[in-house]
Amino acid sequence: MRVQTFASFSFGCRVNRAEKEELDRQLLVLGFQYSEKDPSLYIINTCAVTAKAEREVRQFIYQTKRKFPKTKIIITGCAATKWINEGKKFPEVFRAIDNTNKEFIAQLIAGPAPSTSSGQALVHPERKSKGSRHPQSSPILSLKDKFINSGRLFLKIQDGCQRFCTYCIVPYLRGEPKSERIKDLVTIIKNNEKEFKEIILTAINTEAYGFDTEESFLDLIRAILRQTKIARLSFGSINPGSISKDFLRFLEKKSLERRIIKYFHIPLQSGSNKILNLMKRGYTREEFLEKLNQLHQINPMAFLATDIIVGFLDENDRDFEETYNFLRGSPISKFHVFRFSKREKTAAFYMAKRLKEPTAAEKIRRAKTLSELSKRKYQAFLVKHLGKTFPALFLEKKIEGYQEALLDNQIPAFIKTSKNLVGEIKTIKIKKMNSDKLFGEL
């Protein structure tokens, strides 16, 4: 299959985004052209974390095919893997590629396209053996127009998970933990540190980083800071298990280190110990809170965020109240709220036979209550920025004489300037706040 133009879209987590951007770069290197107006090929990196996520993917596939009836749609990612395993086929989809073969998509598109008996499912003839690595070390110098303007690179450091939380389908779709080696990741960053100002490390489970390479997440951070000149190092989502005593001591010693972005997204999922135990999360709310408080003490302007699931099995009003009170009293400033949905093959799917599940109405009410709390806490956190100065990375977005920039805690702000400062890091001062937006000046 030979195509000249392509477009792509990614659902779900930052790992998906990193995978999408890496695939885009590979296709551009192979001579393809990116076109959102008239793509002959459209690649969708899917998500299956909830039933709602799957529905959104299906709707997007329909919409894409209606918009581009002649475009060949290729799907990959977690939902695609799930559908392949279930034997599902969709007339709008030209080909589905599972997570195991995702890294070979560019080569498969550019070369002969072997297919399985399922027709849609595309499988590379040589599946990866355990412990092998997909090299990402080629420089991205030739792709400046599309990828370097933002000055930020999402870098996937790890895939897979071994925890098997009772609600989560991801380990079944992404497999065992697989890590990129520190030396390879450092090489990627060194090859591109002149073009990018910020590296965002993304992983399915940071706690599992290095399980298969006998390295560690903290070792990786140290190596990047020691061996590269990248101006900003930030993290996607950090597993609570990665917030170890050594990690906290490191941050404390590096509290004045301008290169580490003070943003920590740490999934909590529930503030009820009963529900955490049913979820098999492996920690208590007290242990989680202790880590949050230590991060807050190290830097009060650190932006702490989390994920919450409402309506899990056997969650009653008291359990929800415990979650609400935990979030209200913690230094967490923003949370993404999910409504629980049973995923086949997970432990929760079978637990539902004996445990009562909250009604859809209860889930909606609880999600709305937490979302409103999140908005209030985020607003209160933004107020703390007024009158303070921060180093900020300028992005492309502009509004009426202001240019968007990301502070050193990943909070966006609009800075008054007549210059185009995209990709530059400048010290700015926050002067005012309008609704949920910060405004400042150089």
C-alpha positions in Angstrom: 0.0 0.0 0.0 1.5 3.3 -1.1 0.1 6.7 -0.1 1.3 10.2 -0.4 -0.7 12.1 2.2 -1.8 11.3 5.7 -3.5 12.8 8.9 -3.7 11.4 12.4 -5.5 11.7 15.6 -5.0 10.4 19.1 -7.4 9.6 21.9 -6.7 9.1 25.6 -3.4 9.4 27.5 -0.2 11.2 26.8 1.5 7.9 25.9 -1.0 7.7 23.0 0.0 11.3 22.0 3.7 10.4 22.2 3.1 7.3 20.0 1.1 9.4 17.5 3.8 12.1 17.2 6.5 9.4 16.8 4.5 7.7 14.0 3.9 11.1 12.3 7.7 11.7 12.3 8.4 8.3 10.9 6.0 8.7 8.0 7.4 12.2 7.2 10.9 10.7 7.1 9.6 8.1 4.7 8.4 10.8 2.3 4.7 11.1 3.2 3.1 14.5 3.5 0.9 15.5 6.4 -2.5 16.9 5.2 -5.5 17.6 7.3 -7.5 18.9 4.3 -7.2 15.9 1.9 -5.4 12.9 3.5 -5.4 9.7 1.5 -4.7 7.9 4.8 -6.0 8.7 8.3 -4.5 7.0 11.3 -6.4 6.9 14.6 -4.7 5.9 17.9 -7.6 4.7 20.0 -8.4 4.4 23.7 -10.4 1.8 25.6 -10.0 2.9 29.2 -13.8 3.3 29.5 -16.9 2.3 27.5 -17.4 6.0 26.8 -13.9 6.2 25.4 -14.7 3.4 23.0 -18.0 5.1 21.9 -16.1 8.3 21.2 -13.6 6.5 19.0 -16.4 4.8 17.0 -18.1 8.2 16.5 -14.8 9.7 15.3 -14.3 6.9 12.8 -17.8 7.5 11.4 -17.3 11.3 11.3 -13.9 10.9 9.6 -15.3 8.6 6.9 -18.2 11.0 6.2 -15.7 13.9 5.9 -13.2 12.0 3.8 -15.1 9.2 2.0 -12.1 8.2 -0.1 -9.6 8.2 2.8 -8.3 4.8 4.0 -8.7 4.7 7.8 -6.2 2.8 9.9 -6.9 2.3 13.6 -4.5 1.2 16.3 -4.1 1.4 20.1 -6.1 -0.1 22.9 -9.6 0.0 21.4 -8.3 -1.4 18.1 -6.5 -4.2 20.0 -9.7 -5.0 21.9 -11.8 -5.1 18.8 -9.3 -7.3 17.0 -9.3 -9.7 19.9 -13.1 -9.7 19.8 -13.2 -10.3 16.1 -15.1 -7.0 15.4 -14.9 -5.4 12.0 -16.1 -2.0 10.9 -16.9 -1.1 7.2 -15.3 2.3 7.6 -12.0 0.9 8.7 -9.4 -0.1 6.1 -7.1 -1.8 8.5 -6.7 -2.4 12.3 -3.3 -2.8 13.9 -2.9 -4.0 17.5 -0.6 -2.6 20.1 2.0 -5.3 19.7 2.5 -4.2 16.1 1.9 -0.5 16.5 5.6 0.4 16.3 5.8 -1.2 12.8 2.9 0.9 11.3 5.1 3.2 9.3 7.1 0.3 7.7 3.9 -1.6 7.1 2.3 1.3 5.4 5.3 2.0 3.3 5.9 -1.6 2.2 3.9 -4.7 1.4 0.9 -5.2 3.7 0.5 -8.7 4.9 -2.9 -9.3 6.6 -4.4 -12.0 8.8 -7.5 -14.0 8.0 -9.5 -11.4 9.8 -9.1 -9.1 6.7 -8.8 -5.9 8.7 -6.2 -6.8 11.3 -2.6 -6.2 10.2 0.1 -8.1 11.9 3.8 -7.7 11.3 5.4 -11.1 10.3 8.1 -10.7 13.0 6.5 -10.0 16.4 8.8 -8.5 19.0 10.6 -10.8 21.3 10.6 -10.0 25.0 13.3 -7.5 25.9 13.8 -6.1 22.4 13.5 -2.3 21.9 12.1 -0.2 19.2 14.8 2.4 18.4 13.6 6.0 18.4 17.0 7.6 18.3 16.9 9.2 14.9 17.2 13.1 15.0 14.0 15.1 14.2 15.9 17.9 12.6 14.2 17.7 9.2 10.7 18.0 10.7 11.0 21.5 12.1 7.8 23.0 10.6 5.4 20.5 12.1 7.0 19.5 15.4 9.4 22.0 16.7 7.3 25.2 16.8 5.9 24.2 20.2 9.3 23.5 21.5 8.0 20.4 23.3 8.6 16.7 22.6 6.5 13.9 24.1 8.9 11.0 24.7 7.6 7.5 25.4 9.8 5.8 27.9 7.8 2.7 28.9 4.8 0.6 27.9 2.7 -2.1 29.6 1.7 -2.7 33.2 1.9 -5.5 35.7 -0.4 -4.2 38.4 -3.8 -5.3 37.1 -5.9 -2.9 39.1 -9.3 -4.5 39.2 -11.0 -1.9 37.0 -8.3 -1.5 34.4 -8.2 -3.2 31.0 -4.9 -1.6 29.9 -2.6 -4.5 31.1 -4.6 -6.9 28.9 -4.2 -4.7 25.9 -0.6 -3.4 26.3 1.0 -6.5 27.9 3.9 -6.7 30.3 6.1 -3.7 31.1 8.6 -2.8 28.4 11.1 0.0 28.9 13.3 2.0 26.6 16.9 2.0 27.9 18.3 5.1 29.5 21.2 5.3 27.1 18.8 5.3 24.1 16.5 7.9 25.6 19.4 10.1 26.5 20.7 9.8 22.9 17.3 10.9 21.5 17.3 13.9 23.7 20.9 14.9 22.9 20.2 14.6 19.2 17.3 17.0 19.5 18.1 19.3 22.5 18.8 22.3 20.2 15.4 22.0 18.6 13.3 21.3 21.6 13.1 23.2 24.9 11.0 20.7 26.8 10.9 16.9 27.0 7.8 15.3 28.5 8.4 11.8 29.7 5.4 9.6 29.2 4.7 6.0 30.4 1.8 3.7 31.1 3.3 3.0 34.5 6.4 4.9 35.7 6.7 2.6 38.6 7.4 -0.3 36.1 10.0 1.7 34.3 13.2 -0.4 34.2 11.7 -3.7 35.5 13.0 -5.3 32.3 16.3 -3.4 32.0 17.3 -3.2 35.7 17.2 0.6 35.6 14.8 3.0 37.4 12.7 6.1 36.7 14.9 8.1 39.1 18.0 6.9 37.3 16.5 8.1 34.1 15.8 11.6 35.5 19.3 11.9 36.9 20.9 10.8 33.6 18.8 13.3 31.5 19.8 16.2 33.8 23.4 15.2 34.0 24.0 14.2 30.3 21.8 16.6 28.3 21.2 20.3 28.1 17.5 20.1 27.7 16.0 23.3 29.3 12.8 21.8 30.7 12.1 18.2 31.9 8.5 17.3 32.8 6.4 14.3 33.4 3.2 13.0 32.0 1.4 10.8 34.6 3.4 9.5 37.6 2.4 6.3 39.4 2.1 6.8 43.1 4.7 4.1 43.6 7.3 6.3 41.8 6.9 9.0 44.5 9.4 7.2 46.7 11.5 8.6 49.6 14.5 8.7 47.2 12.4 10.6 44.6 11.3 13.1 47.2 14.8 13.6 48.5 16.0 14.2 45.0 13.3 16.8 44.3 14.1 18.5 47.6 17.8 18.7 46.7 16.8 20.0 43.3 14.1 22.3 44.5 15.8 25.2 42.9 16.6 23.3 39.7 14.8 25.3 37.0 14.9 22.5 34.5 12.5 20.3 36.4 8.9 21.3 35.7 6.8 21.5 38.9 3.8 19.6 37.6 2.8 16.2 39.0 -0.2 14.3 37.8 -0.5 11.3 40.2 -3.6 9.1 39.7 -5.5 8.6 43.0 -8.8 7.0 41.8 -10.5 7.2 45.2 -10.3 8.8 48.6 -11.9 5.8 50.3 -9.7 3.1 51.7 -12.4 0.6 51.2 -12.7 1.4 47.5 -8.9 1.6 47.0 -8.7 -1.9 48.4 -11.4 -3.1 46.1 -9.5 -1.5 43.2 -6.3 -3.2 44.3 -4.4 0.1 44.2 -1.8 -0.9 46.7 -1.8 2.2 49.0 -4.1 4.0 51.5 -5.4 7.5 51.3 -3.1 8.4 54.3 0.0 7.2 52.4 -1.1 9.1 49.3 -1.7 12.3 51.3 1.7 12.1 52.9 3.3 12.1 49.5 1.2 15.0 48.3 2.0 17.1 51.4 5.7 16.4 50.9 5.6 17.6 47.3 3.6 20.7 48.4 6.2 21.4 51.1 9.1 21.1 48.6 7.4 23.7 46.4 4.0 25.3 47.3 3.6 26.4 43.7 3.9 22.9 42.3 0.8 22.0 40.3 -0.7 18.7 41.7 -3.3 16.9 39.6 -5.0 13.5 39.7 -7.5 11.1 38.2 -10.7 10.0 40.1 -13.1 7.2 39.3 -16.6 7.6 40.7 -19.3 4.9 40.9 -17.0 2.0 41.4 -18.5 -1.3 42.7 -19.9 -1.0 46.2 -19.2 2.7 46.4 -21.9 4.2 48.6 -22.6 7.8 49.7 -20.2 7.6 52.6 -17.4 6.3 50.4 -18.0 9.1 48.0 -18.1 11.6 50.8 -14.7 10.4 51.9 -13.3 11.0 48.4 -14.8 14.4 48.3 -13.4 15.4 51.7 -10.0 14.0 50.8 -9.8 16.1 47.6 -11.2 19.2 49.3 -8.5 19.1 52.0 -5.6 17.9 49.9 -3.1 20.1 48.0 -4.4 18.7 44.7 -5.6 21.5 42.5 -7.2 19.7 39.6 -8.7 16.3 38.9 -10.0 14.5 35.9 -13.2 12.6 36.8 -14.1 9.3 35.2 -17.4 7.4 35.6 -16.7 3.7 36.3 -17.7 1.2 33.5 -17.1 -2.5 33.6 -14.4 -3.7 31.2 -14.6 -7.4 30.2 -11.8 -9.6 31.5 -10.9 -7.3 34.3 -11.4 -8.5 37.9 -14.1 -5.9 38.4 -16.2 -7.4 35.6 -16.5 -10.6 37.7 -16.7 -8.8 41.0 -19.9 -7.1 39.7 -21.7 -10.4 40.2 -21.5 -10.0 43.9 -21.0 -6.3 44.5 -23.6 -3.6 43.8 -22.8 -1.0 41.2 -24.1 2.6 41.7 -26.7 3.7 39.2 -25.9 5.8 36.2 -27.7 8.7 37.8 -25.6 8.4 40.9 -22.4 8.3 38.8 -23.4 11.4 36.9 -24.3 13.3 40.2 -21.0 12.3 41.8 -18.9 13.2 38.8 -20.6 16.6 38.5 -20.0 17.3 42.2 -16.3 16.5 41.9 -15.9 18.4 38.7 -17.4 21.5 40.3 -14.9 21.1 43.3 -12.1 20.7 40.8 -13.0 24.0 39.1 -13.1 25.8 42.4 -9.7 24.4 43.6 -8.1 25.2 40.2 -9.4 28.8 40.4 -8.0 29.2 43.9 -4.7 27.8 42.7 -4.5 30.3 39.8 -5.1 33.2 42.2 -1.9 32.3 44.0 0.1 33.1 40.8 -0.9 36.8 40.8 2.0 39.1 41.3 4.6 36.3 41.0 7.3 35.8 38.4 8.0 32.5 36.6 10.1 31.2 33.7 7.8 30.4 30.9 8.0 28.5 27.5 6.1 30.4 24.8 3.8 28.5 22.5 2.1 29.3 19.2 -1.4 30.4 20.4 -2.1 34.1 20.3 -5.1 36.2 21.4 -5.4 40.0 20.9 -1.8 41.0 21.6 -1.1 38.1 24.0 0.9 34.9 23.4 0.3 31.7 25.3 3.2 30.4 27.5 3.6 27.6 30.0 4.9 28.4 33.4 7.4 26.2 35.1 4.5 24.3 36.8 2.7 23.7 33.4 0.0 26.3 34.1 -0.8 28.2 30.9 -0.7 32.0 30.8 -1.2 34.7 28.2 1.7 37.2 28.0 1.4 40.6 26.5 4.0 40.9 23.7 4.2 42.3 20.1 7.0 39.8 19.3 6.7 36.2 18.2 8.4 34.4 21.0 7.4 30.8 20.2 9.8 28.3 21.5 11.6 30.8 23.7 11.9 30.7 27.5 11.4 34.1 29.2 10.8 35.3 32.7 7.3 36.7 33.0 5.1 38.3 35.7 1.5 37.4 36.2 -0.6 40.6 36.5 -4.2 39.6 36.3 -6.7 36.8 36.1 -9.8 36.7 33.9 -12.1 33.7 34.5 -9.8 30.7 34.4 -7.0 32.4 32.4 -3.9 34.1 33.7 -2.4 37.2 32.0 1.0 38.6 32.4 3.9 40.6 30.9 7.6 40.3 30.3 
